[in-house]
Amino acid sequence: MKVGGAQITLKARAVRWLSLREHSRKELERKLAAYSQDPQEVENVLMDLEKEGWQSDQRFVEAFESSKSQRHGSRLIADSLRERGIDEHLIRESMQRLKESEEQRAWQVWQKKFASTGMPSDAKEYARQARFLASRGFDAAVVRKVLSGKFQPDDIGL
């Protein structure tokens, strides 16, 4: 793309994208590849951005975790991070942080969706609510605890 007669460099594109939100290295690589025929040129730009502190997968994970954790369980977040090319050790660290609040977050998601109808009164309603929480990425043990009524807001100081 030309701006004022000048060609926008790959690095300038990447910095612009990074100024809008954090991106994983893999996301940037995919986006930049559309503007360059030379994979080595893309790799060089990515290395420069990382070296200069513009791009960080660690920072991306923290931002992604922060934006998704109030609506999704750790399993769904981990899967999304894998799709974005995040290294497994960063995903494990994120999962450890998220596991500490998993029950609380599942309870809050349940409250938002089902507080008006209350705890499931029959097997059909239990299955419906359990499917909803599972689809949000909460694991079965957490779903059972929330739907059994064993997890109460007092457990988390709400």
Helices and strands as residue ranges (DSSP letters): E 2-3, E 6-7, H 10-20, H 25-33, H 39-51, H 57-68, H 74-83, H 88-99, H 102-114, H 123-135, H 140-148, G 153-156
